[in-house]
Amino acid sequence: MALISLKSLGVIMSAPLFSNLDLTIAAGDRLGIVAANGRGKSTLLKCLAGAFEPTAGDITRSRGLLVGHVAQSVPDALLDRSFHDVVADALPAEQRDSEVWR
């Protein structure tokens, strides 16, 4: 069963970054994205996380799926904190104790 499906996904900024992308990601899949700088890798990941709207196409996510995204540039406010603490603070309070280990 697919966790995320992309159909004819595309993003155009000043020029097309990518277009007509079809992709299905299932549980247990590993994905590597390789391309030159400025070709849309980070934009694609932002689209998968729901932080950026594609110009064309559709993204379907499984019900209840949460997608995390770590920006390339770490905000200054987070530089003096551990990754574990930042993730723990991002979780809803009722899930923190049971899910922070993930």
Secondary structure, DSSP 8 states (H G I E B T S, - for coil): -EEEEEEEEEEESSSEEEEEEEEEEETT--------TTSSHHHHHHHHHTSS--SEEEEEE-TT-------SS--GGGTTS-HHHHHHHHS-HHHHHHHTT-
